[in-house]
Amino acid sequence: MNCLVVGAGSVAREYVDGIADANLQPVGVCDLDRDRATALAGQIDATAYTDLDAMLAAESAPLVVNLTSHGAHAPVTRTCLDAGRHVFSEKPLAVDAATAADLVALARDRGLALGCAPANPTGDVQRHARTLLADGRLGEVQFVTATANVGRVGAWHDRPDSFLRVGPLYDGGVYPLTLLVAWFGRVECVRRADALPLWPGGADPDESYTDAPHVEATLEFADGPTVALRASFYVDHRSREFYGLECHGDDGTLYLDDTGALAAEASAVTVRGGDREPTTAPHPAPRREQSRLEAVERLADSVRRDAPDRTTARRGAHVAAVCNAIEAAADGGGAVTVGSDAPAGARPKRVWEPESSTADRALHLPPVGFGCSRYRHGDYVTPALGAAVDAGYRLFDTAELYGNEWRLGDLLADGPDRDSLLLLGKPWRTNHGPGHLERACRGSLAELGADAFDCYALHWPGAWEYTAPLSELSKQPVAQQERLTFPTDANGEPARASHTLLETWQRMERLVDERLARTLGICNVTLPQLAAVVDEARIPPALVQVESNPYAPRHALVRWCHRHGIRVIAHSPLSAELREDPVVRSVADRHEITPTTALLAWQVQRGVVPIPTTTDPEHATANLAAARRRLDERAMTQLDGLVR
């Protein structure tokens, strides 16, 4: 694809390095400095220009690569979009959030692609860190520290004025911010911020330079951790911390030494799990230097596919809004909601959301399902299955582990039409490997008498060693069931297999290709694990199943899923302790219903599908009826407040 380059400074030379190996051909270079434009144009066999309008009039190339100085990004991008050209911009997209949002809207209205650096979320080491973050070893990540010590710009750039005018947030802070937004979603508010006028050696800076050469802020993500961010021109870039980021979880930490790295160095990521000492987690593939052009090529590919992409631009607009909010918080001395100068607590403007809602494409589920789980106080749920079919349950949550798919298959053979049912199946952890996953799926379908699952979901993200086929497991003696389903090593610990979650997910996708499953799901995941799968999947999960109840509501995960059109199923929605909780009993008494009904109605009202398990046919019927009850706002708030 032919393209045009605007800006011929230092970063432009980095972009065009290796252009001969890219599927892009620059045909024009524009810079206000004629010598720079001529030099770069000569290097890549393009025509030099000093006037942007003249270049756009003379050249028909569909894509513009905007590599101008920070403050010029927005006006140059607007000019090119107005001329009907797709644009990739260096960071930031704009230094004003409203301007950035307007650029995204303009690109959308004109059907144009708009991309924005930094592209660090797609870097090898950043993806590696995210994979480690998503495998659950850290537990829930609640706090992150991030630095962007841009340092003494004059020591490493021959034209530092552009940097010194916009400040360290918009030049350096965008690297950790972009990565964290890609990992955890949008920032909801800036809790507090401070800007210090620190200049090296008591220098008297030009009056056009930023008033905030050193910024520290505390950010609150809507569905993620609290982040302590520092961006500084004062702290030297050769200090111990450059662009480091450390994620602190309940069960460990992960340290990434450079959020903007273009290659995965062996020591770039360090992980500490449990009480163990920190250990280096080297990237498993050979070292590869990421080219800056890769992001431009991806944008160009979206144009070739006639699906012009604006994802990174929307993210860039949100990052600009975060930077604006940090500045507002530093000026005002209080919390600021991202997307506005209103105080924290006001309803935030969602500036980084999908352009069209995915909720209308979500898997359609009944409000309550029947959990066919393996045990209920030592008993199988089989006695209630028949009553559940008769009572009108049409979502049945089955699993290879439960061992009773054959019994449900017998009941459904003379039951409702297959088209009226939703069958959710799950392979056990010992069958994640090549060949075993498909055999497990086919075996379960054979027991159910079905040709395909409506949704086939990983029971757990982690894989265990293969043992044997698990057909009709409930007919086996309990000791044999345990041996087959819970393999152990010499120390009595679970015998884990080496299949990664993403490798297993690719095998799951092939089941859809084979028409053994209509959609896919995943169970018992953390939000980072889920986000990693969604990021990499060819066929993203349509359904997530996790333990959820008022003591453990999983609010952040539920909100994230709903925004992404993913349905949420709650297993273990009831417990004896919950049913006896004074708040639950008070809510139930006020609504003249049972505590069980109150707990199930709470799930239904928040858009989550509970799948209670019971061995009692009467309880099965009562649980299904709970979907019809509505709780008042006070009751919903009371139950929400039980989270532990």
Protein Blocks (a to p, Z undefined) as FASTA:
>chain_A
ZZddehjafklmmmmgoklmpccdcfbdcdfblklmmmmmmmnopacdfbfklmmmmpcc
fbdcdfbdfklmmmmmmmmmmnopacdddddfbfcfklmmmmmmmmmmnopacddddfkl
mpmklmmmmmmmmnopnopafbdcddddebjmklmpcblmlmmmnopklmmmmmmmmmmm
mmnopafbdfbdcdddddehhiacdfkbcfblbccdddddfklccddddddfklcckbmb
lcdccdddfkbccddfbfkbcbdcfklpccdehjbccdddddfbdcddddfklmmmmmmm
mmmnopacfklmmmmmmmmmmmmmmmmmmmnopacdehiabdehiacddfbdcfbdfklm
pccddfbdcdfbfbeghiafklmmmmmmmnopabdcddfklopmmmmmmmmmmmccfklp
ccdddddfklmbghjlmmmmmmmmmmnopabdfbdcdfbfbdcddfbdcehkllpcfklm
mmmmmccdfkopacddfbdfklmmmmmmmmmmnopafbdcdehiafklmmmmmmmpmbdc
fbdcddddfklnolmmmmmmmmnopacddehkbcfklmmpmklmmmmmmnopafklmmmm
mmmmnopacddddfbfklmmmmmmmmmpccdfklmmmmmmmpZZ
